[in-house]
Amino acid sequence: MVVIRLARGGAKARPFFNIVVADKRTRRDGRFIERIGFYNPIATASEESIRIAQDRLTYWKGVGAQTSPTVDRLIDQAAKKAA
């Protein structure tokens, strides 16, 4: 099964997450199919904290990819910011 989930990057105490499409069996930070966005939980007010390519998200959901609960929450958060 294909899932849309977070892959952690950044340094110790400075997390940065990529929103990726990956096979469910791969490791969290392992191989992925496509990177469709990012989430920076410690972004300041002048920096962008979340970006998601909506066209790619729609495509992957259309072909059956499941989103993780955290990514669902981030998608809702990004939609509220955009509106």
Chimera marker file (.cmm) of the C-alpha trace (Angstrom):
<marker_set name="trace">
<marker id="1" x="0.000" y="0.000" z="0.000" r="1" g="1" b="0" radius="0.5"/>
<marker id="2" x="1.128" y="3.554" z="-0.721" r="1" g="1" b="0" radius="0.5"/>
<marker id="3" x="0.974" y="6.122" z="2.087" r="1" g="1" b="0" radius="0.5"/>
<marker id="4" x="1.494" y="9.862" z="2.352" r="1" g="1" b="0" radius="0.5"/>
<marker id="5" x="3.475" y="10.530" z="5.520" r="1" g="1" b="0" radius="0.5"/>
<marker id="6" x="6.193" y="12.615" z="7.139" r="1" g="1" b="0" radius="0.5"/>
<marker id="7" x="9.909" y="11.880" z="6.802" r="1" g="1" b="0" radius="0.5"/>
<marker id="8" x="12.065" y="13.609" z="9.411" r="1" g="1" b="0" radius="0.5"/>
<marker id="9" x="15.082" y="15.669" z="8.506" r="1" g="1" b="0" radius="0.5"/>
<marker id="10" x="16.960" y="18.527" z="10.099" r="1" g="1" b="0" radius="0.5"/>
<marker id="11" x="19.297" y="18.399" z="13.057" r="1" g="1" b="0" radius="0.5"/>
<marker id="12" x="19.024" y="17.456" z="16.690" r="1" g="1" b="0" radius="0.5"/>
<marker id="13" x="16.462" y="19.766" z="18.370" r="1" g="1" b="0" radius="0.5"/>
<marker id="14" x="15.746" y="21.433" z="14.971" r="1" g="1" b="0" radius="0.5"/>
<marker id="15" x="13.190" y="19.161" z="13.280" r="1" g="1" b="0" radius="0.5"/>
<marker id="16" x="12.156" y="19.535" z="9.645" r="1" g="1" b="0" radius="0.5"/>
<marker id="17" x="9.745" y="17.162" z="7.931" r="1" g="1" b="0" radius="0.5"/>
<marker id="18" x="9.244" y="16.322" z="4.274" r="1" g="1" b="0" radius="0.5"/>
<marker id="19" x="5.776" y="15.204" z="3.203" r="1" g="1" b="0" radius="0.5"/>
<marker id="20" x="6.452" y="12.159" z="1.056" r="1" g="1" b="0" radius="0.5"/>
<marker id="21" x="4.629" y="9.434" z="-0.833" r="1" g="1" b="0" radius="0.5"/>
<marker id="22" x="6.143" y="6.080" z="0.091" r="1" g="1" b="0" radius="0.5"/>
<marker id="23" x="5.472" y="2.377" z="0.284" r="1" g="1" b="0" radius="0.5"/>
<marker id="24" x="4.080" y="1.467" z="3.699" r="1" g="1" b="0" radius="0.5"/>
<marker id="25" x="6.808" y="-1.152" z="4.241" r="1" g="1" b="0" radius="0.5"/>
<marker id="26" x="9.738" y="1.273" z="3.943" r="1" g="1" b="0" radius="0.5"/>
<marker id="27" x="11.364" y="2.992" z="6.914" r="1" g="1" b="0" radius="0.5"/>
<marker id="28" x="10.150" y="6.418" z="8.018" r="1" g="1" b="0" radius="0.5"/>
<marker id="29" x="13.200" y="8.230" z="6.640" r="1" g="1" b="0" radius="0.5"/>
<marker id="30" x="13.987" y="5.667" z="3.954" r="1" g="1" b="0" radius="0.5"/>
<marker id="31" x="13.242" y="5.458" z="0.267" r="1" g="1" b="0" radius="0.5"/>
<marker id="32" x="10.215" y="7.328" z="-1.043" r="1" g="1" b="0" radius="0.5"/>
<marker id="33" x="8.397" y="7.680" z="-4.358" r="1" g="1" b="0" radius="0.5"/>
<marker id="34" x="7.850" y="11.439" z="-4.440" r="1" g="1" b="0" radius="0.5"/>
<marker id="35" x="8.281" y="14.466" z="-2.175" r="1" g="1" b="0" radius="0.5"/>
<marker id="36" x="5.117" y="16.584" z="-2.304" r="1" g="1" b="0" radius="0.5"/>
<marker id="37" x="5.794" y="19.176" z="0.379" r="1" g="1" b="0" radius="0.5"/>
<marker id="38" x="7.364" y="20.082" z="3.685" r="1" g="1" b="0" radius="0.5"/>
<marker id="39" x="6.485" y="21.028" z="7.255" r="1" g="1" b="0" radius="0.5"/>
<marker id="40" x="8.693" y="23.175" z="9.472" r="1" g="1" b="0" radius="0.5"/>
<marker id="41" x="7.288" y="23.114" z="13.030" r="1" g="1" b="0" radius="0.5"/>
<marker id="42" x="9.735" y="25.728" z="14.344" r="1" g="1" b="0" radius="0.5"/>
<marker id="43" x="9.291" y="28.310" z="11.574" r="1" g="1" b="0" radius="0.5"/>
<marker id="44" x="9.162" y="31.924" z="12.614" r="1" g="1" b="0" radius="0.5"/>
<marker id="45" x="6.374" y="34.275" z="11.561" r="1" g="1" b="0" radius="0.5"/>
<marker id="46" x="8.367" y="35.450" z="8.514" r="1" g="1" b="0" radius="0.5"/>
<marker id="47" x="9.112" y="31.895" z="7.292" r="1" g="1" b="0" radius="0.5"/>
<marker id="48" x="6.809" y="29.477" z="5.525" r="1" g="1" b="0" radius="0.5"/>
<marker id="49" x="5.878" y="26.640" z="7.872" r="1" g="1" b="0" radius="0.5"/>
<marker id="50" x="4.016" y="24.309" z="5.522" r="1" g="1" b="0" radius="0.5"/>
<marker id="51" x="3.792" y="23.787" z="1.775" r="1" g="1" b="0" radius="0.5"/>
<marker id="52" x="1.908" y="21.018" z="-0.029" r="1" g="1" b="0" radius="0.5"/>
<marker id="53" x="1.620" y="20.544" z="-3.793" r="1" g="1" b="0" radius="0.5"/>
<marker id="54" x="-2.174" y="20.223" z="-3.979" r="1" g="1" b="0" radius="0.5"/>
<marker id="55" x="-2.183" y="18.834" z="-7.528" r="1" g="1" b="0" radius="0.5"/>
<marker id="56" x="0.146" y="15.981" z="-6.571" r="1" g="1" b="0" radius="0.5"/>
<marker id="57" x="-1.785" y="15.340" z="-3.338" r="1" g="1" b="0" radius="0.5"/>
<marker id="58" x="-5.012" y="15.061" z="-5.327" r="1" g="1" b="0" radius="0.5"/>
<marker id="59" x="-3.350" y="12.727" z="-7.830" r="1" g="1" b="0" radius="0.5"/>
<marker id="60" x="-1.964" y="10.359" z="-5.185" r="1" g="1" b="0" radius="0.5"/>
<marker id="61" x="-5.236" y="10.262" z="-3.262" r="1" g="1" b="0" radius="0.5"/>
<marker id="62" x="-7.005" y="9.542" z="-6.553" r="1" g="1" b="0" radius="0.5"/>
<marker id="63" x="-4.877" y="6.480" z="-7.206" r="1" g="1" b="0" radius="0.5"/>
<marker id="64" x="-5.485" y="5.105" z="-3.712" r="1" g="1" b="0" radius="0.5"/>
<marker id="65" x="-2.764" y="6.472" z="-1.437" r="1" g="1" b="0" radius="0.5"/>
<marker id="66" x="-3.735" y="6.742" z="2.222" r="1" g="1" b="0" radius="0.5"/>
<marker id="67" x="-2.694" y="9.719" z="4.356" r="1" g="1" b="0" radius="0.5"/>
<marker id="68" x="-1.369" y="9.421" z="7.875" r="1" g="1" b="0" radius="0.5"/>
<marker id="69" x="-3.362" y="11.124" z="10.660" r="1" g="1" b="0" radius="0.5"/>
<marker id="70" x="-0.645" y="13.757" z="11.085" r="1" g="1" b="0" radius="0.5"/>
<marker id="71" x="-0.620" y="14.577" z="7.379" r="1" g="1" b="0" radius="0.5"/>
<marker id="72" x="-4.441" y="14.851" z="7.469" r="1" g="1" b="0" radius="0.5"/>
<marker id="73" x="-4.106" y="17.419" z="10.254" r="1" g="1" b="0" radius="0.5"/>
<marker id="74" x="-1.451" y="19.347" z="8.316" r="1" g="1" b="0" radius="0.5"/>
<marker id="75" x="-3.584" y="19.376" z="5.147" r="1" g="1" b="0" radius="0.5"/>
<marker id="76" x="-6.461" y="20.900" z="7.126" r="1" g="1" b="0" radius="0.5"/>
<marker id="77" x="-4.066" y="23.422" z="8.678" r="1" g="1" b="0" radius="0.5"/>
<marker id="78" x="-2.710" y="24.426" z="5.247" r="1" g="1" b="0" radius="0.5"/>
<marker id="79" x="-6.248" y="24.793" z="3.845" r="1" g="1" b="0" radius="0.5"/>
<marker id="80" x="-7.199" y="27.136" z="6.710" r="1" g="1" b="0" radius="0.5"/>
<marker id="81" x="-4.087" y="29.250" z="6.092" r="1" g="1" b="0" radius="0.5"/>
<marker id="82" x="-4.819" y="29.465" z="2.365" r="1" g="1" b="0" radius="0.5"/>
<marker id="83" x="-8.434" y="30.541" z="2.887" r="1" g="1" b="0" radius="0.5"/>
<link id1="1" id2="2" r="1" g="1" b="0" radius="0.2"/>
<link id1="2" id2="3" r="1" g="1" b="0" radius="0.2"/>
<link id1="3" id2="4" r="1" g="1" b="0" radius="0.2"/>
<link id1="4" id2="5" r="1" g="1" b="0" radius="0.2"/>
<link id1="5" id2="6" r="1" g="1" b="0" radius="0.2"/>
<link id1="6" id2="7" r="1" g="1" b="0" radius="0.2"/>
<link id1="7" id2="8" r="1" g="1" b="0" radius="0.2"/>
<link id1="8" id2="9" r="1" g="1" b="0" radius="0.2"/>
<link id1="9" id2="10" r="1" g="1" b="0" radius="0.2"/>
<link id1="10" id2="11" r="1" g="1" b="0" radius="0.2"/>
<link id1="11" id2="12" r="1" g="1" b="0" radius="0.2"/>
<link id1="12" id2="13" r="1" g="1" b="0" radius="0.2"/>
<link id1="13" id2="14" r="1" g="1" b="0" radius="0.2"/>
<link id1="14" id2="15" r="1" g="1" b="0" radius="0.2"/>
<link id1="15" id2="16" r="1" g="1" b="0" radius="0.2"/>
<link id1="16" id2="17" r="1" g="1" b="0" radius="0.2"/>
<link id1="17" id2="18" r="1" g="1" b="0" radius="0.2"/>
<link id1="18" id2="19" r="1" g="1" b="0" radius="0.2"/>
<link id1="19" id2="20" r="1" g="1" b="0" radius="0.2"/>
<link id1="20" id2="21" r="1" g="1" b="0" radius="0.2"/>
<link id1="21" id2="22" r="1" g="1" b="0" radius="0.2"/>
<link id1="22" id2="23" r="1" g="1" b="0" radius="0.2"/>
<link id1="23" id2="24" r="1" g="1" b="0" radius="0.2"/>
<link id1="24" id2="25" r="1" g="1" b="0" radius="0.2"/>
<link id1="25" id2="26" r="1" g="1" b="0" radius="0.2"/>
<link id1="26" id2="27" r="1" g="1" b="0" radius="0.2"/>
<link id1="27" id2="28" r="1" g="1" b="0" radius="0.2"/>
<link id1="28" id2="29" r="1" g="1" b="0" radius="0.2"/>
<link id1="29" id2="30" r="1" g="1" b="0" radius="0.2"/>
<link id1="30" id2="31" r="1" g="1" b="0" radius="0.2"/>
<link id1="31" id2="32" r="1" g="1" b="0" radius="0.2"/>
<link id1="32" id2="33" r="1" g="1" b="0" radius="0.2"/>
<link id1="33" id2="34" r="1" g="1" b="0" radius="0.2"/>
<link id1="34" id2="35" r="1" g="1" b="0" radius="0.2"/>
<link id1="35" id2="36" r="1" g="1" b="0" radius="0.2"/>
<link id1="36" id2="37" r="1" g="1" b="0" radius="0.2"/>
<link id1="37" id2="38" r="1" g="1" b="0" radius="0.2"/>
<link id1="38" id2="39" r="1" g="1" b="0" radius="0.2"/>
<link id1="39" id2="40" r="1" g="1" b="0" radius="0.2"/>
<link id1="40" id2="41" r="1" g="1" b="0" radius="0.2"/>
<link id1="41" id2="42" r="1" g="1" b="0" radius="0.2"/>
<link id1="42" id2="43" r="1" g="1" b="0" radius="0.2"/>
<link id1="43" id2="44" r="1" g="1" b="0" radius="0.2"/>
<link id1="44" id2="45" r="1" g="1" b="0" radius="0.2"/>
<link id1="45" id2="46" r="1" g="1" b="0" radius="0.2"/>
<link id1="46" id2="47" r="1" g="1" b="0" radius="0.2"/>
<link id1="47" id2="48" r="1" g="1" b="0" radius="0.2"/>
<link id1="48" id2="49" r="1" g="1" b="0" radius="0.2"/>
<link id1="49" id2="50" r="1" g="1" b="0" radius="0.2"/>
<link id1="50" id2="51" r="1" g="1" b="0" radius="0.2"/>
<link id1="51" id2="52" r="1" g="1" b="0" radius="0.2"/>
<link id1="52" id2="53" r="1" g="1" b="0" radius="0.2"/>
<link id1="53" id2="54" r="1" g="1" b="0" radius="0.2"/>
<link id1="54" id2="55" r="1" g="1" b="0" radius="0.2"/>
<link id1="55" id2="56" r="1" g="1" b="0" radius="0.2"/>
<link id1="56" id2="57" r="1" g="1" b="0" radius="0.2"/>
<link id1="57" id2="58" r="1" g="1" b="0" radius="0.2"/>
<link id1="58" id2="59" r="1" g="1" b="0" radius="0.2"/>
<link id1="59" id2="60" r="1" g="1" b="0" radius="0.2"/>
<link id1="60" id2="61" r="1" g="1" b="0" radius="0.2"/>
<link id1="61" id2="62" r="1" g="1" b="0" radius="0.2"/>
<link id1="62" id2="63" r="1" g="1" b="0" radius="0.2"/>
<link id1="63" id2="64" r="1" g="1" b="0" radius="0.2"/>
<link id1="64" id2="65" r="1" g="1" b="0" radius="0.2"/>
<link id1="65" id2="66" r="1" g="1" b="0" radius="0.2"/>
<link id1="66" id2="67" r="1" g="1" b="0" radius="0.2"/>
<link id1="67" id2="68" r="1" g="1" b="0" radius="0.2"/>
<link id1="68" id2="69" r="1" g="1" b="0" radius="0.2"/>
<link id1="69" id2="70" r="1" g="1" b="0" radius="0.2"/>
<link id1="70" id2="71" r="1" g="1" b="0" radius="0.2"/>
<link id1="71" id2="72" r="1" g="1" b="0" radius="0.2"/>
<link id1="72" id2="73" r="1" g="1" b="0" radius="0.2"/>
<link id1="73" id2="74" r="1" g="1" b="0" radius="0.2"/>
<link id1="74" id2="75" r="1" g="1" b="0" radius="0.2"/>
<link id1="75" id2="76" r="1" g="1" b="0" radius="0.2"/>
<link id1="76" id2="77" r="1" g="1" b="0" radius="0.2"/>
<link id1="77" id2="78" r="1" g="1" b="0" radius="0.2"/>
<link id1="78" id2="79" r="1" g="1" b="0" radius="0.2"/>
<link id1="79" id2="80" r="1" g="1" b="0" radius="0.2"/>
<link id1="80" id2="81" r="1" g="1" b="0" radius="0.2"/>
<link id1="81" id2="82" r="1" g="1" b="0" radius="0.2"/>
<link id1="82" id2="83" r="1" g="1" b="0" radius="0.2"/>
</marker_set>
